[in-house]
Amino acid sequence: MKSDIPAAPVWISVDSRQQIKYQLIHHEITQGLNMNHSIRLLGLLLNASYLRGRLVGDNQR
């Protein structure tokens, strides 16, 4: 069976605060400062926003 899961996260909507966080982390990664920490932070952020999106989506139904 072919999996339909995309290789990278697909964002439907991102609020401005999240966008700013992503830009800051992206900047940190491009500057090469503490790469592992940035990737870990990005993972935590993506996970948190995913969970928050699930909660918000459930509340709107």
PQR file of N, CA, C, O and H, with PARSE charges and radii, in Angstrom:
ATOM      1  N   MET A   1       0.824  -1.205   0.000 -0.4000 1.5000
ATOM      2  CA  MET A   1       0.000   0.000   0.000 -0.0000 2.0000
ATOM      3  C   MET A   1       0.858   1.254   0.000  0.5500 1.7000
ATOM      4  O   MET A   1       1.822   1.372   0.755 -0.5500 1.4000
ATOM      5  N   LYS A   2       0.484   2.184  -0.862 -0.4000 1.5000
ATOM      6  CA  LYS A   2       1.245   3.440  -0.920 -0.0000 2.0000
ATOM      7  C   LYS A   2       0.758   4.385   0.175  0.5500 1.7000
ATOM      8  O   LYS A   2      -0.444   4.564   0.375 -0.5500 1.4000
ATOM      9  H   LYS A   2      -0.300   2.088  -1.475  0.4000 1.0000
ATOM     10  N   SER A   3       1.719   4.984   0.879 -0.4000 1.5000
ATOM     11  CA  SER A   3       1.342   5.895   1.964 -0.0000 2.0000
ATOM     12  C   SER A   3       1.120   7.301   1.427  0.5500 1.7000
ATOM     13  O   SER A   3       1.886   7.786   0.595 -0.5500 1.4000
ATOM     14  H   SER A   3       2.695   4.838   0.717  0.4000 1.0000
ATOM     15  N   ASP A   4       0.074   7.947   1.906 -0.4000 1.5000
ATOM     16  CA  ASP A   4      -0.241   9.309   1.470 -0.0000 2.0000
ATOM     17  C   ASP A   4       0.337  10.360   2.410  0.5500 1.7000
ATOM     18  O   ASP A   4       0.055  11.550   2.266 -0.5500 1.4000
ATOM     19  H   ASP A   4      -0.548   7.554   2.583  0.4000 1.0000
ATOM     20  N   ILE A   5       1.140   9.923   3.366 -0.4000 1.5000
ATOM     21  CA  ILE A   5       1.718  10.870   4.316 -0.0000 2.0000
ATOM     22  C   ILE A   5       2.844  11.642   3.624  0.5500 1.7000
ATOM     23  O   ILE A   5       3.772  11.028   3.099 -0.5500 1.4000
ATOM     24  H   ILE A   5       1.369   8.957   3.483  0.4000 1.0000
ATOM     25  N   PRO A   6       2.778  12.978   3.615 -0.5600 1.5000
ATOM     26  CA  PRO A   6       3.834  13.759   2.966  0.2800 2.0000
ATOM     27  C   PRO A   6       5.149  13.660   3.732  0.5500 1.7000
ATOM     28  O   PRO A   6       5.170  13.386   4.932 -0.5500 1.4000
ATOM     29  N   ALA A   7       6.245  13.890   3.010 -0.4000 1.5000
ATOM     30  CA  ALA A   7       7.568  13.801   3.622 -0.0000 2.0000
ATOM     31  C   ALA A   7       7.771  14.903   4.654  0.5500 1.7000
ATOM     32  O   ALA A   7       8.411  14.687   5.683 -0.5500 1.4000
ATOM     33  H   ALA A   7       6.227  14.113   2.035  0.4000 1.0000
ATOM     34  N   ALA A   8       7.224  16.085   4.377 -0.4000 1.5000
ATOM     35  CA  ALA A   8       7.389  17.225   5.284 -0.0000 2.0000
ATOM     36  C   ALA A   8       6.019  17.680   5.765  0.5500 1.7000
ATOM     37  O   ALA A   8       5.014  17.417   5.105 -0.5500 1.4000
ATOM     38  H   ALA A   8       6.703  16.261   3.542  0.4000 1.0000
ATOM     39  N   PRO A   9       5.967  18.363   6.915 -0.5600 1.5000
ATOM     40  CA  PRO A   9       4.668  18.849   7.378  0.2800 2.0000
ATOM     41  C   PRO A   9       4.046  19.809   6.373  0.5500 1.7000
ATOM     42  O   PRO A   9       4.750  20.627   5.781 -0.5500 1.4000
ATOM     43  N   VAL A  10       2.755  19.720   6.178 -0.4000 1.5000
ATOM     44  CA  VAL A  10       2.047  20.627   5.275 -0.0000 2.0000
ATOM     45  C   VAL A  10       1.191  21.546   6.139  0.5500 1.7000
ATOM     46  O   VAL A  10       0.324  21.096   6.887 -0.5500 1.4000
ATOM     47  H   VAL A  10       2.183  19.056   6.660  0.4000 1.0000
ATOM     48  N   TRP A  11       1.454  22.839   6.017 -0.4000 1.5000
ATOM     49  CA  TRP A  11       0.728  23.797   6.849 -0.0000 2.0000
ATOM     50  C   TRP A  11      -0.469  24.338   6.100  0.5500 1.7000
ATOM     51  O   TRP A  11      -0.337  24.806   4.969 -0.5500 1.4000
ATOM     52  H   TRP A  11       2.158  23.205   5.409  0.4000 1.0000
ATOM     53  N   ILE A  12      -1.637  24.280   6.719 -0.4000 1.5000
ATOM     54  CA  ILE A  12      -2.843  24.833   6.120 -0.0000 2.0000
ATOM     55  C   ILE A  12      -2.947  26.305   6.496  0.5500 1.7000
ATOM     56  O   ILE A  12      -3.150  27.160   5.635 -0.5500 1.4000
ATOM     57  H   ILE A  12      -1.745  23.900   7.638  0.4000 1.0000
ATOM     58  N   SER A  13      -2.808  26.591   7.765 -0.4000 1.5000
ATOM     59  CA  SER A  13      -2.815  27.991   8.195 -0.0000 2.0000
ATOM     60  C   SER A  13      -1.906  28.150   9.399  0.5500 1.7000
ATOM     61  O   SER A  13      -1.847  27.291  10.278 -0.5500 1.4000
ATOM     62  H   SER A  13      -2.643  25.896   8.465  0.4000 1.0000
ATOM     63  N   VAL A  14      -1.205  29.263   9.416 -0.4000 1.5000
ATOM     64  CA  VAL A  14      -0.266  29.539  10.494 -0.0000 2.0000
ATOM     65  C   VAL A  14      -0.540  30.960  10.962  0.5500 1.7000
ATOM     66  O   VAL A  14      -0.554  31.890  10.156 -0.5500 1.4000
ATOM     67  H   VAL A  14      -1.254  29.961   8.702  0.4000 1.0000
ATOM     68  N   ASP A  15      -0.757  31.132  12.265 -0.4000 1.5000
ATOM     69  CA  ASP A  15      -0.988  32.507  12.715 -0.0000 2.0000
ATOM     70  C   ASP A  15       0.332  33.260  12.781  0.5500 1.7000
ATOM     71  O   ASP A  15       1.404  32.655  12.761 -0.5500 1.4000
ATOM     72  H   ASP A  15      -0.745  30.377  12.920  0.4000 1.0000
ATOM     73  N   SER A  16       0.246  34.586  12.859 -0.4000 1.5000
ATOM     74  CA  SER A  16       1.441  35.420  12.731 -0.0000 2.0000
ATOM     75  C   SER A  16       2.469  35.152  13.824  0.5500 1.7000
ATOM     76  O   SER A  16       3.672  35.211  13.572 -0.5500 1.4000
ATOM     77  H   SER A  16      -0.625  35.077  12.874  0.4000 1.0000
ATOM     78  N   ARG A  17       2.003  34.859  15.040 -0.4000 1.5000
ATOM     79  CA  ARG A  17       2.967  34.574  16.113 -0.0000 2.0000
ATOM     80  C   ARG A  17       3.785  33.339  15.781  0.5500 1.7000
ATOM     81  O   ARG A  17       4.997  33.318  15.994 -0.5500 1.4000
ATOM     82  H   ARG A  17       1.025  34.811  15.245  0.4000 1.0000
ATOM     83  N   GLN A  18       3.126  32.305  15.260 -0.4000 1.5000
ATOM     84  CA  GLN A  18       3.850  31.089  14.887 -0.0000 2.0000
ATOM     85  C   GLN A  18       4.818  31.404  13.754  0.5500 1.7000
ATOM     86  O   GLN A  18       5.953  30.927  13.748 -0.5500 1.4000
ATOM     87  H   GLN A  18       2.142  32.322  15.088  0.4000 1.0000
ATOM     88  N   GLN A  19       4.362  32.214  12.789 -0.4000 1.5000
ATOM     89  CA  GLN A  19       5.212  32.548  11.657 -0.0000 2.0000
ATOM     90  C   GLN A  19       6.491  33.244  12.123  0.5500 1.7000
ATOM     91  O   GLN A  19       7.580  32.958  11.626 -0.5500 1.4000
ATOM     92  H   GLN A  19       3.440  32.602  12.794  0.4000 1.0000
ATOM     93  N   ILE A  20       6.347  34.154  13.078 -0.4000 1.5000
ATOM     94  CA  ILE A  20       7.514  34.856  13.609 -0.0000 2.0000
ATOM     95  C   ILE A  20       8.468  33.860  14.255  0.5500 1.7000
ATOM     96  O   ILE A  20       9.680  33.949  14.061 -0.5500 1.4000
ATOM     97  H   ILE A  20       5.462  34.386  13.482  0.4000 1.0000
ATOM     98  N   LYS A  21       7.931  32.910  15.025 -0.4000 1.5000
ATOM     99  CA  LYS A  21       8.773  31.901  15.667 -0.0000 2.0000
ATOM    100  C   LYS A  21       9.520  31.087  14.615  0.5500 1.7000
ATOM    101  O   LYS A  21      10.715  30.830  14.756 -0.5500 1.4000
ATOM    102  H   LYS A  21       6.946  32.838  15.183  0.4000 1.0000
ATOM    103  N   TYR A  22       8.808  30.680  13.552 -0.4000 1.5000
ATOM    104  CA  TYR A  22       9.457  29.890  12.508 -0.0000 2.0000
ATOM    105  C   TYR A  22      10.559  30.696  11.843  0.5500 1.7000
ATOM    106  O   TYR A  22      11.628  30.161  11.549 -0.5500 1.4000
ATOM    107  H   TYR A  22       7.837  30.889  13.437  0.4000 1.0000
ATOM    108  N   GLN A  23      10.308  31.985  11.603 -0.4000 1.5000
ATOM    109  CA  GLN A  23      11.312  32.833  10.964 -0.0000 2.0000
ATOM    110  C   GLN A  23      12.541  32.968  11.851  0.5500 1.7000
ATOM    111  O   GLN A  23      13.671  32.908  11.365 -0.5500 1.4000
ATOM    112  H   GLN A  23       9.439  32.419  11.842  0.4000 1.0000
ATOM    113  N   LEU A  24      12.324  33.150  13.156 -0.4000 1.5000
ATOM    114  CA  LEU A  24      13.447  33.267  14.082 -0.0000 2.0000
ATOM    115  C   LEU A  24      14.273  31.994  14.083  0.5500 1.7000
ATOM    116  O   LEU A  24      15.502  32.047  14.036 -0.5500 1.4000
ATOM    117  H   LEU A  24      11.406  33.199  13.550  0.4000 1.0000
ATOM    118  N   ILE A  25      13.605  30.850  14.135 -0.4000 1.5000
ATOM    119  CA  ILE A  25      14.319  29.579  14.158 -0.0000 2.0000
ATOM    120  C   ILE A  25      15.026  29.349  12.830  0.5500 1.7000
ATOM    121  O   ILE A  25      16.158  28.865  12.805 -0.5500 1.4000
ATOM    122  H   ILE A  25      12.607  30.807  14.173  0.4000 1.0000
ATOM    123  N   HIS A  26      14.367  29.692  11.726 -0.4000 1.5000
ATOM    124  CA  HIS A  26      14.986  29.544  10.411 -0.0000 2.0000
ATOM    125  C   HIS A  26      16.234  30.417  10.338  0.5500 1.7000
ATOM    126  O   HIS A  26      17.264  29.986   9.819 -0.5500 1.4000
ATOM    127  H   HIS A  26      13.447  30.085  11.746  0.4000 1.0000
ATOM    128  N   HIS A  27      16.149  31.628  10.849 -0.4000 1.5000
ATOM    129  CA  HIS A  27      17.293  32.541  10.870 -0.0000 2.0000
ATOM    130  C   HIS A  27      18.431  31.924  11.679  0.5500 1.7000
ATOM    131  O   HIS A  27      19.592  31.969  11.270 -0.5500 1.4000
ATOM    132  H   HIS A  27      15.312  31.978  11.270  0.4000 1.0000
ATOM    133  N   GLU A  28      18.090  31.351  12.823 -0.4000 1.5000
ATOM    134  CA  GLU A  28      19.103  30.743  13.684 -0.0000 2.0000
ATOM    135  C   GLU A  28      19.783  29.586  12.958  0.5500 1.7000
ATOM    136  O   GLU A  28      21.000  29.418  13.045 -0.5500 1.4000
ATOM    137  H   GLU A  28      17.147  31.314  13.156  0.4000 1.0000
ATOM    138  N   ILE A  29      18.987  28.788  12.238 -0.4000 1.5000
ATOM    139  CA  ILE A  29      19.554  27.659  11.499 -0.0000 2.0000
ATOM    140  C   ILE A  29      20.455  28.162  10.378  0.5500 1.7000
ATOM    141  O   ILE A  29      21.549  27.634  10.177 -0.5500 1.4000
ATOM    142  H   ILE A  29      17.999  28.925  12.167  0.4000 1.0000
ATOM    143  N   THR A  30      20.002  29.186   9.642 -0.4000 1.5000
ATOM    144  CA  THR A  30      20.816  29.678   8.528 -0.0000 2.0000
ATOM    145  C   THR A  30      22.103  30.305   9.040  0.5500 1.7000
ATOM    146  O   THR A  30      23.119  30.282   8.345 -0.5500 1.4000
ATOM    147  H   THR A  30      19.114  29.616   9.805  0.4000 1.0000
ATOM    148  N   GLN A  31      22.076  30.864  10.242 -0.4000 1.5000
ATOM    149  CA  GLN A  31      23.293  31.424  10.824 -0.0000 2.0000
ATOM    150  C   GLN A  31      24.206  30.309  11.349  0.5500 1.7000
ATOM    151  O   GLN A  31      25.367  30.555  11.673 -0.5500 1.4000
ATOM    152  H   GLN A  31      21.251  30.883  10.807  0.4000 1.0000
ATOM    153  N   GLY A  32      23.678  29.094  11.429 -0.4000 1.5000
ATOM    154  CA  GLY A  32      24.491  27.965  11.882 -0.0000 2.0000
ATOM    155  C   GLY A  32      24.799  28.007  13.371  0.5500 1.7000
ATOM    156  O   GLY A  32      25.796  27.441  13.819 -0.5500 1.4000
ATOM    157  H   GLY A  32      22.734  28.894  11.166  0.4000 1.0000
ATOM    158  N   LEU A  33      23.937  28.684  14.146 -0.4000 1.5000
ATOM    159  CA  LEU A  33      24.170  28.769  15.587 -0.0000 2.0000
ATOM    160  C   LEU A  33      23.455  27.624  16.274  0.5500 1.7000
ATOM    161  O   LEU A  33      22.227  27.545  16.252 -0.5500 1.4000
ATOM    162  H   LEU A  33      23.127  29.144  13.782  0.4000 1.0000
ATOM    163  N   ASN A  34      24.222  26.740  16.884 -0.4000 1.5000
ATOM    164  CA  ASN A  34      23.633  25.669  17.679 -0.0000 2.0000
ATOM    165  C   ASN A  34      22.559  24.909  16.892  0.5500 1.7000
ATOM    166  O   ASN A  34      21.396  24.854  17.292 -0.5500 1.4000
ATOM    167  H   ASN A  34      25.220  26.804  16.902  0.4000 1.0000
ATOM    168  N   MET A  35      22.976  24.331  15.774 -0.4000 1.5000
ATOM    169  CA  MET A  35      22.058  23.679  14.833 -0.0000 2.0000
ATOM    170  C   MET A  35      21.144  22.648  15.505  0.5500 1.7000
ATOM    171  O   MET A  35      19.934  22.659  15.277 -0.5500 1.4000
ATOM    172  H   MET A  35      23.921  24.376  15.449  0.4000 1.0000
ATOM    173  N   ASN A  36      21.702  21.767  16.324 -0.4000 1.5000
ATOM    174  CA  ASN A  36      20.893  20.715  16.948 -0.0000 2.0000
ATOM    175  C   ASN A  36      19.794  21.298  17.825  0.5500 1.7000
ATOM    176  O   ASN A  36      18.664  20.809  17.828 -0.5500 1.4000
ATOM    177  H   ASN A  36      22.685  21.759  16.510  0.4000 1.0000
ATOM    178  N   HIS A  37      20.132  22.342  18.565 -0.4000 1.5000
ATOM    179  CA  HIS A  37      19.153  22.981  19.442 -0.0000 2.0000
ATOM    180  C   HIS A  37      18.013  23.567  18.606  0.5500 1.7000
ATOM    181  O   HIS A  37      16.845  23.454  18.975 -0.5500 1.4000
ATOM    182  H   HIS A  37      21.050  22.739  18.563  0.4000 1.0000
ATOM    183  N   SER A  38      18.360  24.194  17.480 -0.4000 1.5000
ATOM    184  CA  SER A  38      17.346  24.797  16.611 -0.0000 2.0000
ATOM    185  C   SER A  38      16.401  23.742  16.077  0.5500 1.7000
ATOM    186  O   SER A  38      15.187  23.941  16.050 -0.5500 1.4000
ATOM    187  H   SER A  38      19.309  24.286  17.180  0.4000 1.0000
ATOM    188  N   ILE A  39      16.962  22.613  15.649 -0.4000 1.5000
ATOM    189  CA  ILE A  39      16.130  21.552  15.079 -0.0000 2.0000
ATOM    190  C   ILE A  39      15.212  20.976  16.163  0.5500 1.7000
ATOM    191  O   ILE A  39      14.048  20.672  15.901 -0.5500 1.4000
ATOM    192  H   ILE A  39      17.949  22.452  15.671  0.4000 1.0000
ATOM    193  N   ARG A  40      15.744  20.829  17.377 -0.4000 1.5000
ATOM    194  CA  ARG A  40      14.919  20.318  18.474 -0.0000 2.0000
ATOM    195  C   ARG A  40      13.790  21.295  18.793  0.5500 1.7000
ATOM    196  O   ARG A  40      12.644  20.895  18.996 -0.5500 1.4000
ATOM    197  H   ARG A  40      16.689  21.075  17.590  0.4000 1.0000
ATOM    198  N   LEU A  41      14.133  22.580  18.832 -0.4000 1.5000
ATOM    199  CA  LEU A  41      13.128  23.620  19.092 -0.0000 2.0000
ATOM    200  C   LEU A  41      12.054  23.613  18.013  0.5500 1.7000
ATOM    201  O   LEU A  41      10.863  23.705  18.306 -0.5500 1.4000
ATOM    202  H   LEU A  41      15.064  22.906  18.667  0.4000 1.0000
ATOM    203  N   LEU A  42      12.490  23.502  16.762 -0.4000 1.5000
ATOM    204  CA  LEU A  42      11.542  23.487  15.649 -0.0000 2.0000
ATOM    205  C   LEU A  42      10.606  22.289  15.788  0.5500 1.7000
ATOM    206  O   LEU A  42       9.400  22.412  15.572 -0.5500 1.4000
ATOM    207  H   LEU A  42      13.458  23.427  16.524  0.4000 1.0000
ATOM    208  N   GLY A  43      11.156  21.143  16.144 -0.4000 1.5000
ATOM    209  CA  GLY A  43      10.334  19.953  16.346 -0.0000 2.0000
ATOM    210  C   GLY A  43       9.292  20.159  17.440  0.5500 1.7000
ATOM    211  O   GLY A  43       8.133  19.773  17.288 -0.5500 1.4000
ATOM    212  H   GLY A  43      12.136  21.043  16.319  0.4000 1.0000
ATOM    213  N   LEU A  44       9.719  20.775  18.550 -0.4000 1.5000
ATOM    214  CA  LEU A  44       8.783  21.048  19.649 -0.0000 2.0000
ATOM    215  C   LEU A  44       7.684  22.003  19.200  0.5500 1.7000
ATOM    216  O   LEU A  44       6.513  21.822  19.535 -0.5500 1.4000
ATOM    217  H   LEU A  44      10.661  21.089  18.673  0.4000 1.0000
ATOM    218  N   LEU A  45       8.077  23.026  18.435 -0.4000 1.5000
ATOM    219  CA  LEU A  45       7.105  24.012  17.951 -0.0000 2.0000
ATOM    220  C   LEU A  45       6.094  23.374  17.017  0.5500 1.7000
ATOM    221  O   LEU A  45       4.889  23.587  17.149 -0.5500 1.4000
ATOM    222  H   LEU A  45       9.028  23.173  18.163  0.4000 1.0000
ATOM    223  N   LEU A  46       6.598  22.585  16.068 -0.4000 1.5000
ATOM    224  CA  LEU A  46       5.699  21.945  15.101 -0.0000 2.0000
ATOM    225  C   LEU A  46       4.726  21.032  15.842  0.5500 1.7000
ATOM    226  O   LEU A  46       3.532  21.012  15.543 -0.5500 1.4000
ATOM    227  H   LEU A  46       7.577  22.412  15.961  0.4000 1.0000
ATOM    228  N   ASN A  47       5.240  20.287  16.801 -0.4000 1.5000
ATOM    229  CA  ASN A  47       4.406  19.384  17.586 -0.0000 2.0000
ATOM    230  C   ASN A  47       3.354  20.168  18.371  0.5500 1.7000
ATOM    231  O   ASN A  47       2.181  19.796  18.387 -0.5500 1.4000
ATOM    232  H   ASN A  47       6.210  20.304  17.043  0.4000 1.0000
ATOM    233  N   ALA A  48       3.778  21.251  19.020 -0.4000 1.5000
ATOM    234  CA  ALA A  48       2.857  22.063  19.828 -0.0000 2.0000
ATOM    235  C   ALA A  48       1.779  22.693  18.955  0.5500 1.7000
ATOM    236  O   ALA A  48       0.607  22.703  19.331 -0.5500 1.4000
ATOM    237  H   ALA A  48       4.732  21.553  19.007  0.4000 1.0000
ATOM    238  N   SER A  49       2.162  23.217  17.796 -0.4000 1.5000
ATOM    239  CA  SER A  49       1.163  23.871  16.944 -0.0000 2.0000
ATOM    240  C   SER A  49       0.213  22.840  16.341  0.5500 1.7000
ATOM    241  O   SER A  49      -0.960  23.136  16.111 -0.5500 1.4000
ATOM    242  H   SER A  49       3.114  23.209  17.491  0.4000 1.0000
ATOM    243  N   TYR A  50       0.711  21.639  16.086 -0.4000 1.5000
ATOM    244  CA  TYR A  50      -0.152  20.568  15.578 -0.0000 2.0000
ATOM    245  C   TYR A  50      -1.211  20.221  16.629  0.5500 1.7000
ATOM    246  O   TYR A  50      -2.398  20.128  16.316 -0.5500 1.4000
ATOM    247  H   TYR A  50       1.664  21.399  16.273  0.4000 1.0000
ATOM    248  N   LEU A  51      -0.770  20.029  17.875 -0.4000 1.5000
ATOM    249  CA  LEU A  51      -1.705  19.699  18.957 -0.0000 2.0000
ATOM    250  C   LEU A  51      -2.690  20.840  19.177  0.5500 1.7000
ATOM    251  O   LEU A  51      -3.879  20.610  19.397 -0.5500 1.4000
ATOM    252  H   LEU A  51       0.194  20.104  18.130  0.4000 1.0000
ATOM    253  N   ARG A  52      -2.188  22.070  19.117 -0.4000 1.5000
ATOM    254  CA  ARG A  52      -3.050  23.228  19.314 -0.0000 2.0000
ATOM    255  C   ARG A  52      -4.070  23.305  18.183  0.5500 1.7000
ATOM    256  O   ARG A  52      -5.242  23.606  18.413 -0.5500 1.4000
ATOM    257  H   ARG A  52      -1.222  22.257  18.939  0.4000 1.0000
ATOM    258  N   GLY A  53      -3.620  23.034  16.970 -0.4000 1.5000
ATOM    259  CA  GLY A  53      -4.525  23.031  15.821 -0.0000 2.0000
ATOM    260  C   GLY A  53      -5.619  21.989  15.979  0.5500 1.7000
ATOM    261  O   GLY A  53      -6.778  22.241  15.648 -0.5500 1.4000
ATOM    262  H   GLY A  53      -2.668  22.790  16.783  0.4000 1.0000
ATOM    263  N   ARG A  54      -5.250  20.818  16.486 -0.4000 1.5000
ATOM    264  CA  ARG A  54      -6.238  19.751  16.718 -0.0000 2.0000
ATOM    265  C   ARG A  54      -7.273  20.226  17.736  0.5500 1.7000
ATOM    266  O   ARG A  54      -8.475  20.043  17.540 -0.5500 1.4000
ATOM    267  H   ARG A  54      -4.309  20.614  16.755  0.4000 1.0000
ATOM    268  N   LEU A  55      -6.797  20.843  18.830 -0.4000 1.5000
ATOM    269  CA  LEU A  55      -7.712  21.309  19.878 -0.0000 2.0000
ATOM    270  C   LEU A  55      -8.627  22.405  19.352  0.5500 1.7000
ATOM    271  O   LEU A  55      -9.833  22.386  19.598 -0.5500 1.4000
ATOM    272  H   LEU A  55      -5.821  20.992  18.989  0.4000 1.0000
ATOM    273  N   VAL A  56      -8.050  23.363  18.627 -0.4000 1.5000
ATOM    274  CA  VAL A  56      -8.837  24.465  18.074 -0.0000 2.0000
ATOM    275  C   VAL A  56      -9.859  23.914  17.083  0.5500 1.7000
ATOM    276  O   VAL A  56     -11.025  24.310  17.097 -0.5500 1.4000
ATOM    277  H   VAL A  56      -7.070  23.378  18.427  0.4000 1.0000
ATOM    278  N   GLY A  57      -9.412  22.997  16.224 -0.4000 1.5000
ATOM    279  CA  GLY A  57     -10.312  22.397  15.239 -0.0000 2.0000
ATOM    280  C   GLY A  57     -11.470  21.668  15.898  0.5500 1.7000
ATOM    281  O   GLY A  57     -12.609  21.764  15.442 -0.5500 1.4000
ATOM    282  H   GLY A  57      -8.465  22.676  16.213  0.4000 1.0000
ATOM    283  N   ASP A  58     -11.180  20.933  16.976 -0.4000 1.5000
ATOM    284  CA  ASP A  58     -12.231  20.202  17.685 -0.0000 2.0000
ATOM    285  C   ASP A  58     -13.231  21.160  18.324  0.5500 1.7000
ATOM    286  O   ASP A  58     -14.430  20.882  18.361 -0.5500 1.4000
ATOM    287  H   ASP A  58     -10.254  20.855  17.346  0.4000 1.0000
ATOM    288  N   ASN A  59     -12.732  22.287  18.828 -0.4000 1.5000
ATOM    289  CA  ASN A  59     -13.622  23.257  19.474 -0.0000 2.0000
ATOM    290  C   ASN A  59     -14.511  23.972  18.470  0.5500 1.7000
ATOM    291  O   ASN A  59     -15.608  24.412  18.814 -0.5500 1.4000
ATOM    292  H   ASN A  59     -11.758  22.512  18.798  0.4000 1.0000
ATOM    293  N   GLN A  60     -14.050  24.092  17.234 -0.4000 1.5000
ATOM    294  CA  GLN A  60     -14.819  24.824  16.232 -0.0000 2.0000
ATOM    295  C   GLN A  60     -15.920  23.972  15.617  0.5500 1.7000
ATOM    296  O   GLN A  60     -16.865  24.506  15.036 -0.5500 1.4000
ATOM    297  H   GLN A  60     -13.159  23.735  16.954  0.4000 1.0000
ATOM    298  N   ARG A  61     -15.808  22.644  15.741 -0.4000 1.5000
ATOM    299  CA  ARG A  61     -16.820  21.773  15.142 -0.0000 2.0000
ATOM    300  C   ARG A  61     -18.156  21.877  15.847  0.5500 1.7000
ATOM    301  O   ARG A  61     -19.112  21.204  15.460 -0.5500 1.4000
ATOM    302  H   ARG A  61     -15.041  22.210  16.213  0.4000 1.0000
TER
END
